[in-house]
Amino acid sequence: MAKEILAFDSVDISYENGEVLHDISFSLMEGEILGLVGESGSGKTTAIKSILGLLNDGVVSKGNINYRGENLLSLSEREMRQIRGAEIGMIFQDSKDSLSPIRTIGSQILESMAAHAKINKSEAKAKALDLFNRLNFHDPEKIWNSHPFELSGGMNQRIGIAMSMLTEPSVLLADEPTSALDVAVQKQVVQELLSLREIFNTAIIIVTHDIGVVSAMADKILVLKDGYSVEYGVARDVLNTPKHEYTKLLLSCVPRLNKK
């Protein structure tokens, strides 16, 4: 039976200009996918950044963020560094922006993996190429030796997703991972995230404004509006019988990808 791995317990988050998240609670089970949806400015990205302590000038002013039963807010920066990437990974909206244009994909993968574990180049390469193959990347060896500028934006995004999973984190935070992609690549990314869940039993929080993407992936959905939770529940219930008018509006606006 799956266990709870991550939970928000009545979390408020504030910046200098005021509170941006209000009394947010949810839980994430091992291997579960939670869709965090809402318009721009609803607090979605703030919520996942708070998990990794990346709020900059923001602060969790109330509540707990529990990972495997331990409140992350009570950990030191040194302790959090042990968790970031290794146990809780993150995918950004445009992975190309986080890759160095003058270094090969392979050298960047090696650096990323070596930051979290003792591993040599041959071991890192073997693990990366194995995952590339499992995700149906064309010519993994060529990708390993390529620079980001030699690859498409969609391939860079797919590489960013694979890189985030090479340390086999228990939780993956995906911040709008499909928003800058065309529909065909969006579908590939969705399929790859679902494959990674199957391979590693990874729990995923996917942040998106796109109900189409979340309907193809999520087991549960949390809908945010202006920093408030307006709907939370099993995905099929939220999608098929939404209770809040805002959720109904979101559902009426966006076509859906088909969930396998």
VEXDREN-2710 file (C-alpha; in Angstrom, 1 decimal):
% VEXDREN-2710
k/r/px/py/pz
1/MET/0.0/0.0/0.0
2/ALA/1.3/3.4/-1.0
3/LYS/2.5/5.7/1.8
4/GLU/2.2/9.5/2.0
5/ILE/5.5/11.0/0.9
6/LEU/4.8/14.8/0.9
7/ALA/2.1/17.0/2.4
8/PHE/1.2/20.6/2.9
9/ASP/-0.5/21.3/6.2
10/SER/-2.3/24.6/6.3
11/VAL/0.5/26.5/4.6
12/ASP/0.5/30.3/4.2
13/ILE/3.3/31.9/2.1
14/SER/4.0/35.7/2.2
15/TYR/6.2/38.2/0.4
16/GLU/6.9/41.8/1.4
17/ASN/3.7/42.9/-0.4
18/GLY/1.5/40.5/1.4
19/GLU/0.2/36.9/1.5
20/VAL/0.2/35.0/-1.8
21/LEU/-0.9/31.5/-0.6
22/HIS/-3.6/31.0/1.9
23/ASP/-4.1/27.9/4.1
24/ILE/-3.1/25.3/1.5
25/SER/-3.3/21.6/2.4
26/PHE/-2.8/18.5/0.2
27/SER/-1.0/15.2/0.4
28/LEU/1.0/13.3/-2.2
29/MET/1.4/9.5/-2.0
30/GLU/4.3/7.4/-3.3
31/GLY/4.0/7.1/-7.1
32/GLU/1.1/9.5/-7.3
33/ILE/0.7/12.4/-9.8
34/LEU/-0.9/15.6/-8.5
35/GLY/-1.9/18.3/-11.0
36/LEU/-1.6/21.8/-9.6
37/VAL/-3.7/24.0/-11.9
38/GLY/-4.8/27.6/-12.2
39/GLU/-4.1/30.8/-14.0
40/SER/-0.8/32.7/-14.0
41/GLY/-0.4/34.4/-10.6
42/SER/-2.5/31.8/-8.7
43/GLY/0.4/30.7/-6.6
44/LYS/1.3/27.4/-8.3
45/THR/5.0/27.9/-8.8
46/THR/5.3/29.6/-5.4
47/ALA/3.9/26.4/-3.9
48/ILE/6.5/24.0/-5.4
49/LYS/9.4/26.4/-4.9
50/SER/8.6/26.4/-1.2
51/ILE/9.1/22.7/-1.0
52/LEU/12.8/23.1/-2.0
53/GLY/13.3/26.3/0.0
54/LEU/13.6/28.4/-3.1
55/LEU/11.3/31.3/-2.3
56/ASN/14.1/34.0/-2.2
57/ASP/12.3/36.9/-0.4
58/GLY/9.2/34.8/0.4
59/VAL/8.5/33.0/3.6
60/VAL/6.2/30.2/4.8
61/SER/4.4/32.2/7.5
62/LYS/2.2/29.4/8.7
63/GLY/1.9/25.6/8.5
64/ASN/4.2/22.7/7.7
65/ILE/5.6/21.1/4.6
66/ASN/6.3/17.5/5.5
67/TYR/8.5/15.1/3.5
68/ARG/8.4/11.5/4.7
69/GLY/7.0/12.7/7.9
70/GLU/9.7/15.4/8.6
71/ASN/8.9/19.1/8.4
72/LEU/11.2/20.5/5.7
73/LEU/10.9/24.0/7.2
74/SER/12.8/22.8/10.2
75/LEU/15.8/21.7/8.3
76/SER/19.1/23.6/7.9
77/GLU/20.3/24.8/4.5
78/ARG/23.0/22.0/4.6
79/GLU/20.3/19.4/5.2
80/MET/18.1/20.8/2.4
81/ARG/21.1/20.6/0.0
82/GLN/21.1/16.8/0.6
83/ILE/17.4/16.6/-0.4
84/ARG/17.4/19.0/-3.4
85/GLY/18.0/17.0/-6.6
86/ALA/18.8/13.8/-4.9
87/GLU/15.4/13.1/-3.2
88/ILE/13.2/15.9/-4.6
89/GLY/14.0/16.8/-8.2
90/MET/12.7/19.8/-10.3
91/ILE/12.0/20.4/-13.9
92/PHE/11.8/24.0/-15.1
93/GLN/9.6/25.6/-17.7
94/ASP/12.4/25.8/-20.2
95/SER/15.2/23.4/-19.6
96/LYS/17.4/25.0/-22.2
97/ASP/17.8/28.1/-20.0
98/SER/19.3/25.9/-17.3
99/LEU/21.8/24.2/-19.6
100/SER/25.2/25.7/-20.5
101/PRO/25.3/26.4/-24.3
102/ILE/29.1/25.9/-24.4
103/ARG/29.3/22.5/-22.7
104/THR/28.1/19.1/-24.0
105/ILE/25.0/17.4/-22.6
106/GLY/27.2/14.6/-21.3
107/SER/29.5/16.9/-19.3
108/GLN/26.5/18.6/-17.7
109/ILE/24.9/15.3/-16.9
110/LEU/28.2/14.1/-15.3
111/GLU/28.4/17.2/-13.2
112/SER/24.8/17.0/-12.1
113/MET/25.1/13.3/-11.0
114/ALA/28.5/13.8/-9.3
115/ALA/27.0/16.5/-7.2
116/HIS/24.8/14.0/-5.5
117/ALA/26.8/10.7/-5.6
118/LYS/30.2/9.3/-6.1
119/ILE/30.2/8.3/-9.8
120/ASN/32.7/8.3/-12.6
121/LYS/32.2/9.3/-16.2
122/SER/31.7/5.8/-17.6
123/GLU/29.1/5.0/-15.0
124/ALA/27.2/8.2/-15.5
125/LYS/27.2/7.8/-19.2
126/ALA/26.0/4.2/-19.1
127/LYS/23.1/5.2/-16.7
128/ALA/22.2/8.2/-18.9
129/LEU/22.3/6.3/-22.2
130/ASP/20.2/3.5/-20.6
131/LEU/17.5/6.0/-19.6
132/PHE/17.7/7.8/-22.9
133/ASN/17.0/4.4/-24.6
134/ARG/14.2/3.6/-22.2
135/LEU/12.6/6.9/-23.1
136/ASN/13.0/6.3/-26.8
137/PHE/15.5/9.0/-27.5
138/HIS/16.9/8.8/-31.0
139/ASP/20.7/8.2/-31.1
140/PRO/21.5/8.6/-27.4
141/GLU/25.2/8.6/-28.0
142/LYS/24.9/11.6/-30.3
143/ILE/22.8/13.4/-27.7
144/TRP/25.5/12.8/-25.1
145/ASN/28.1/14.4/-27.2
146/SER/25.9/17.3/-28.4
147/HIS/25.7/20.9/-27.2
148/PRO/22.2/22.3/-26.3
149/PHE/22.2/24.7/-29.3
150/GLU/22.6/21.7/-31.6
151/LEU/19.3/20.2/-30.4
152/SER/15.7/21.4/-30.7
153/GLY/13.9/23.1/-27.8
154/GLY/11.7/20.1/-27.4
155/MET/14.7/17.7/-27.2
156/ASN/16.4/20.0/-24.6
157/GLN/13.2/19.9/-22.5
158/ARG/13.2/16.1/-22.8
159/ILE/16.8/16.0/-21.7
160/GLY/16.1/18.2/-18.8
161/ILE/13.4/15.8/-17.6
162/ALA/15.8/12.8/-18.0
163/MET/18.6/14.6/-16.2
164/SER/16.3/15.3/-13.2
165/MET/15.5/11.6/-12.9
166/LEU/19.1/10.2/-13.1
167/THR/19.5/10.5/-9.3
168/GLU/16.1/8.7/-9.0
169/PRO/14.4/11.2/-6.7
170/SER/11.3/10.1/-4.9
171/VAL/9.4/13.3/-5.8
172/LEU/9.6/15.3/-9.0
173/LEU/8.3/18.8/-9.2
174/ALA/7.5/19.8/-12.8
175/ASP/6.9/23.6/-13.4
176/GLU/5.0/24.1/-16.6
177/PRO/7.1/21.5/-18.4
178/THR/5.0/21.6/-21.6
179/SER/4.1/25.3/-21.9
180/ALA/6.8/26.3/-24.4
181/LEU/6.3/23.2/-26.6
182/ASP/4.2/22.4/-29.7
183/VAL/1.4/19.9/-29.3
184/ALA/3.4/16.9/-30.7
185/VAL/6.3/17.5/-28.3
186/GLN/3.8/18.2/-25.4
187/LYS/2.5/14.7/-25.9
188/GLN/6.0/13.2/-25.9
189/VAL/6.8/14.9/-22.6
190/VAL/3.5/13.8/-21.0
191/GLN/4.3/10.2/-22.1
192/GLU/7.8/10.4/-20.8
193/LEU/6.7/11.7/-17.4
194/LEU/4.2/8.8/-17.2
195/SER/7.0/6.4/-18.2
196/LEU/9.3/7.8/-15.5
197/ARG/6.6/7.2/-12.9
198/GLU/6.3/3.6/-14.0
199/ILE/10.1/3.0/-14.1
200/PHE/10.9/4.7/-10.7
201/ASN/7.6/4.9/-8.9
202/THR/8.2/8.6/-8.7
203/ALA/5.6/10.9/-7.2
204/ILE/5.1/13.9/-9.4
205/ILE/3.6/17.4/-8.9
206/ILE/2.9/18.9/-12.3
207/VAL/2.2/22.7/-12.3
208/THR/0.2/23.8/-15.3
209/HIS/-2.5/26.1/-16.5
210/ASP/-3.4/23.5/-19.1
211/ILE/-6.2/21.2/-18.1
212/GLY/-5.5/19.1/-21.2
213/VAL/-2.1/18.1/-19.8
214/VAL/-3.3/17.5/-16.3
215/SER/-6.3/15.4/-17.5
216/ALA/-3.8/13.1/-19.4
217/MET/-1.6/12.6/-16.3
218/ALA/-3.0/13.4/-12.9
219/ASP/-4.4/11.1/-10.2
220/LYS/-5.5/14.0/-8.1
221/ILE/-6.0/17.7/-8.9
222/LEU/-5.6/20.8/-6.8
223/VAL/-7.1/24.0/-8.3
224/LEU/-5.7/27.3/-7.1
225/LYS/-7.2/30.8/-7.6
226/ASP/-5.6/33.9/-6.3
227/GLY/-3.6/31.9/-3.8
228/TYR/-6.6/29.9/-2.5
229/SER/-7.5/26.3/-2.9
230/VAL/-10.9/26.2/-4.6
231/GLU/-11.1/22.5/-5.5
232/TYR/-9.1/19.4/-4.6
233/GLY/-9.8/15.7/-5.2
234/VAL/-9.5/12.7/-7.4
235/ALA/-8.8/13.7/-10.9
236/ARG/-11.8/12.0/-12.5
237/ASP/-14.2/13.6/-10.0
238/VAL/-12.7/17.1/-10.5
239/LEU/-12.7/16.8/-14.3
240/ASN/-16.2/15.2/-14.7
241/THR/-18.1/16.8/-11.8
242/PRO/-16.4/20.0/-10.8
243/LYS/-18.0/21.8/-7.9
244/HIS/-16.5/25.3/-8.2
245/GLU/-17.4/27.8/-10.9
246/TYR/-13.7/28.6/-11.5
247/THR/-12.9/24.9/-12.2
248/LYS/-15.9/24.7/-14.6
249/LEU/-14.5/27.8/-16.4
250/LEU/-11.0/26.2/-16.7
251/LEU/-12.5/23.0/-18.1
252/SER/-14.6/24.8/-20.6
253/CYS/-11.6/26.6/-22.1
254/VAL/-9.0/24.0/-22.9
255/PRO/-9.1/20.8/-25.0
256/ARG/-7.8/17.6/-23.4
257/LEU/-5.0/15.2/-24.4
258/ASN/-6.1/11.6/-24.2
259/LYS/-5.0/9.7/-21.1
260/LYS/-3.8/6.1/-21.7
END
